[in-house]
Amino acid sequence: MKLTGLQIFKLLPNTNCRECGFQTCLAFAMKLAARQVSLDACPHASDEAREKLGAAAAPPIRLVKIGGGEREVAVGEELVLFRHEKTFYRKTAVAAQVDDRMAPEALLARVREASSFSVERAGETLRLDLIAVKETAGDAARFAAAVRAAREACTLPLILVSRDPGCLRAGIEAAAGSRPLLWGAGDGNAGEAIALAKEFSVPLVVEGSGVEETARLAASAVEAGVHDLVLSPAAGGAAARLRDFTLLRRHALARSLPGAGFPLIMAAGGDGYDGAVAAAAGICKYASIVVLENPEPWQYLPLLTLRQNIYTDPQKPLQVEPGVYPIGDAGEGSPLLVTTNFSLTYFMVSTEIEASEIPSKLLIIDAEGQSVLTAWAAGKFNAEIIARAVTDRDLEKSVPHRRIIIPGYVAMLSGDLEDKLPGWNVMVGPQESADIPSYMKDVWAKAAS
């Protein structure tokens, strides 16, 4: 049960020692109630208080870990229904699926392709998180061979998908020591699957015919001693799945349904665009894990980009440090471009400058992580601020040609900037970063010659 700030305050020592970083115990209690600090910050809390507050402060959705080592996947611990209320913390884990009917060469090719996918975007490495191995033949030895092959081909954690307890056991043994996620507890075999998860200390997916049935199975698993659970309500279609996932998230946050407080998993079926759309819906609406049943390599980048956009803190724009960034072997004769410190803007502009093959210097202005037009509208990117950055960094010495290129969207700043930077030539660059290579080769090259 969630405690109010006053209820928490009554359990604290009330010494106002300030060692927690707050002026009073009441202020600390209010932050605890909002889950913005940890009880560990209070050095004088009694054991009784820690026991009571620890249970009350536990996240409404349990943290579940799959695999281990550098590629361990952690899901759960979400605190809000809507991203703007606070933020989402655990990115949706994306898995590519193989099955034991595939030819060994095709299975290995898909696993290697999925596990090796990697793209740098806005300072983050985008890549898949899991490999799901599905049993389809009812042959334990064949399933174990597929699991073994997938494990040997990559270091990603595994999801073992089967409703056959014998196949699940063979798969666990083939993946020994890797802590896979078992996807196989449903009506009819829940007892055996729960026993396997408990025996091998691995997380388990429980699958019911709806919200209440799924939560009931989860509660029975907890009673049996299995606490690391993931939920999969068996919905009849996209609309039903959206409804069930939303209801489970609401119940979990309100703590109103025993067994609902666990991460959610969905299988994105369908080929091509159908599969991508289903996966995108899961990423947007509370799926902690999305399994691409028929993965195609072109799906990975848009889905991971969508995930990156959703799982950033809306109150903290992605930023890069202000300063002068050399791109290529930049020297005194290299062009000087300027833009804001919004991370995506920086990476897009710097990438296009690299594509131009003209070594350059990129001056990044502190605009509190805002894009060019947003920062200009907010008064965070204007002639005075740009001129101050040029002067403070003494760029007159390192840029003897005294030419500076501003983004085309703020061309209106050119006259004012020339007034504030006497002796400088302000050039107006393109509006879109994609046009930088042609601008550099056509406009800059003529100006510099």
N, C-alpha and C positions, 0 to 999 in steps of 0.2 A: 504494500500500500504506500502511495506517495505521501510524504509528510510535508506539511507547510513550514514556512520559515520559522514561525513561532514555536511549533512543535519541536523542530530541530534545536532551536535556541534553548529550550528547557533541558535538553540533554547535554548541552555544552557546559564547560566549567564556569563560564561567566566571569572570567578574570580580566577581560579586556587587555590582555598582555601584548597584543599587536604582533605577536610572533608569526601569525598566519598571514600578515601583510595587510590586514584590515584594522580600522580604528576601533571597532567594537565586535564583540561576539555576535551581536544581532546582525550586523552587516555581513559577517562571515556566514551566519545561518541562512540569510537570504540568498547568498551566492550558492550555498550548498543545495538549497531547495530548487534553484534554477539549473542545477547540475553544471555550474560554471567553474567550480573548484572541487578539489578532493578533500576528504576528511583527513587525509595524511598531513595536510598543511597545519593542522592543530596538534601541537606537541603534548597537550595536557588532557586530551579526551580520554575518558575512562574506558575500560574494557567493555563495560555494559553499554556505554554510548556507541562504541565502535560496532558492537554486535547489532544493536538496533538500527543504527544509521547505515551500516553496511548492507543490511537486507533491503532497507528502504531506498538506498542510493543505487542499487543494482540496476543496470540498464534494462528497459522493458523488453528488449530483444536480445537474446543470449548471443555472446560471441562464440563462434564456431570456427575452429582451425582445421584446415585440410592440408595434408602433406607436411613438409618440414623444410628446414634450411632456407636458402635465399628465396626460393620460389614458393614458400608457404603462402597459402591463401587464407585470409581471415575475413569472415562475413558476419554481419549482425551489428549489434550495439547502436542501431539508429535510434534517434530520440524524437524525431518530428515527422509529421505527415507531409508537410509542405516544405520545400527547400528554403523558401524565403524566411521561414520562422527562425531558422538557425543555420543549418547547412546539413548536407548528407555527408557521412564520414567514410563508409566502406564502399568503395567502387564495386559495381556489379562485376562479378567474375564471369568471363566469357570462355566457354569451352567448345572445342571442336570434337565431334563424335566420329568414332569408327565402330565397326561391328565385326563379329567373328565370322561372318560370311565372306568378307572381303579377301581377295587374294593377298598373300603376305606382302607382295611388292606394292600393291595399291595401298594397303594399310600403312606400311612404313612411309610411303611417299606422302600420304596425307598428314601423318603425325609429324614428320620432319618439316613439311611446309608450314603447318600451323605453329609449331613450336619455334621456328626460326623467324617468323614474321616479326619485324621490328621497324618502327618509324619514329623519328624524333619530331615532335610537334610542340611548340610553345614551351620548350625546356623540359618536356616530359617524354619518356620512352613509352610508346604505345605498343602493347603486345598482348597476346592471348594468355590465359591464366591456367587452364586445365585441359586435360584430354579425357573424354568420356569413352569408355569401352562398353559396348552393348552386346549382351548375349542374345542370340536369335535362333540358335540351332538346338538348344537343349542338351548340348554336349559339354560336360564340365572340362574335359581335357582340351577341347578346342577353344573354349573361352579362356582357360588359363594360358594357353599358348598366345592368344591375342593380347591378353594383359601383359604377359612377359615381353612380348615384342614391342608394345607401346612403351613400356617402362624402360627398356634398353635403348629405345630410339630417342628419348628426350628426358629432361629433368623436371617436366611439369607434373604437378600432383594429378592423381587419377580419380575418376568417378567410375564406379563399377555398377553397371545397369543390368539387373536381372531380377526376375520374380522367383527364380529357382534357388532355394537355399543351398543345394549341392553345388551349383555353379558359382554362387556367391562365395562359398567357402573356398572353392578352388581358385577363384580370382583373388581373394584376400591372401591366400598362401603364395600365389604367384607374385603378388605385390608386397611381399613381406617386408616390414620395416618402413614402408612409405606412407602409412596412415591414409589410405584412400577413403573416399566418401562412398558409402553403399547406398544405392538407389534401388530398394527392393522390398520395402515393408508396406504391405497393403492388406486389404481385407482378404483373409484366407491364409496368409503366410506371415502375418505381423509377428506372432510369437517367435517363430524360428529366426526371422531376420533380426529381431531385437536381441535374441540370445547370441547371435553371431557378433553383433556390434559390441555387446558387453564382453564377450569372450576375448575379442581381439582389440578392444579399446579403440574403436574407430567410430567416426560420426556416421549418422544414418538418416536417410530420407524416408519420411513416412508419408504415404499417399492415401488420401481418403476421397470419398465421392462428393465432397463439398467442405465448407468451412467447419461445421460442427463435427463431422466425422473425422476430418483430418486432425482437428484439435483433440478429439477424444483419443485417437491413436497415439498422439504425441504425449498426452497425459499418462497413458498406460505405459509408454516406454520410460518415462521419467520414474514412475512407480517401480518399474523393473530395474532401475539403476542406470539407464542410458540417458544422459543429459545433453549430449552434443547432437542436436537434431536439426534437420532442415525439413520444411514443409512443402508439400506439393498437392494442392487441392486439384483433383481431377475434374477439370471444367469441360463443358460441352462445346466451347468455342471461344473466340477472342473476347466477345462481350462478357461471357460468364467468367472467364479467367480474370479479366479486369475487375469485375465485381468482387470475386473471391479474394484476390490479392489485396484490394482496397479494404475489404472487411477485416481480413486478418491483420493488416497493419493497424487499423483503428482499434481492434480488440487488444492487440499487443500493447499499444501505447496507453490505452485506458486500463490495462490489466483486468479486463472485464470477462475474459474467457480463458479458463485454464487450458494450457497447451497451445495457446496462440503466440506466445512470446518467443518465436524462433525465426531465423532467416527463411526466405522463400526461394524455391527453385522452379524453373519452367523449362520445358523442351520446346524449342522453336522449330516446328516442323515445316514442311513445304520446301520446294526448291526455289532457288534464285530469289526474286524479289519478294515472294510470299514469305520465305524464311527470314529474310532481312527485316521485313515489316514486323513480323511476329517478335523477333528479337528486340527490335527498337522499342516496341510497346512494353516489353518486359523491363528494359533498361529504364524507361521513363516511369514505370509504375511498379516499383517496389520489389522487383526480382533481385535477389542477392546473387543468384547464379543463373545464367542463361546458357543452355546447351544448344548449339547449332547442330541439328540432326543430320542435315545434308550440307555441310559447309562448302562454300566456294570462296576462293582467296579474295575476290573483289569485295566481298562483304566485310572483311575485317576492318579496313581503314574507316569507312563511314560509321560503323557501329562503335568503334573505339573512340572516334572523334566525338560522336554523340555522347558517349559516356564521360569523356573528359570535360565536355561543356557543362554537363549536369552536375558532376561531382567536383565542382570547384566551389569555394566559399563565396556566396554572392555578396558578402560584406567586405571581401578582401580581393580586389582585382589582382590578377597575376601581373607581377611587375619585374622589371630588370633594374639593376643598379644604374643610376645616372652616370654619365661619363662619356669618354671618347673611345669608341671601339674600332680598332684597325681591322679591316677586312682585306685579306690578301696581304701582299708585301707593300703596304701603304707607306708612302714617303712624303716629302715636302710638296711635290707636285700633284699629289692625289686629290681628287675632289672631296669636299666636305659636305655631307648631307646631314640633315637634322630631322628628328622625329620625337615622339613621346616615349615614355617608358612602359607603355602597355605591352605586356609580354608578347602577345600575338602580333602586334604591329611590328615590334622589333624583329621577331623571327621571320616574318614575311618580307620586310624590307631588306634585312641582311641576306636572306636567301636570294632575292632577286639581284642584289648588288654582286653577290658571288657569281650568279649566272651571267652577268655582264662581262666578267673576266677583266674588269678594270679595278685595280687595287684602290680602295677608298677608305675614308674615315667617316664614321657614323657618330654624330653627336646626339646623345640621348638626354632629353630634358626630363626632370622630375615633374610629372603631371599627375601624381598620385594614382598611377596605373590606369589612366583614362586614354582612350583613343584620340586621334588628332582632332576630329571635329568636336567631340564631347569636351575635350580639354580646352579647346578654343572657346566654346560656348560658355564654359565655366570660369574663364579667365585664368586658366592654368597653363596656357600655351599661347603667349602673345609676344610681341616684338621686344618688350622690356625684359621678359624672362629669358628669351633666347639670347639677347644681347648680353645680359648679365652672365649667362653660362659661357659665352665666348670669351668675355673679358676675364672672368674668374679663372678660367683654364688657360689663360694666356695664349690663345690660339693664333694670335697675330704672328708669333714666332714660328710655330710649327705648320702654319698654313700661309706661307708668304704670298701666294697668289691672291689671297683675300677674296675668295669666291665661296659663297655658301648657298646650298640648294635647299629650299624649303618645300614642304609638300604642296601639291597643286591645290588641295582643298582649302588652304589658307593663303592663297595668292594675295589676298587683300592686305596681308602683313608686310609685303615687300617694301613699300614706300616708307612705312614707319620704321622698319628694321634698318633700312639704309640710313635714316636719320640718326638712329641710335648707334650705328656702327659706321662712323665716318671712314671713308676710304675702302669700304667693303662693297663688293658687287653681289647683290642678292638675286639669285636665279630661281625661277619658279619651276619646280619639277612636276612630274606627272601626278595626276590624282590617284591612280591605281598603282599599287606596287608592281603589278605584272608588266607595266610599261617602262619600268626602270631600265632594263637592258637596252631597249631601243633608244631611250632618252640619252643614256650615257654614251652610246656609240654615235648618235647623230648630233645632239645638242651640245653635250659636254665636250666631245672631241673637237668640235668647231670652235667653241669658246676658248679652249685651252691651247689651240694651235696658234 
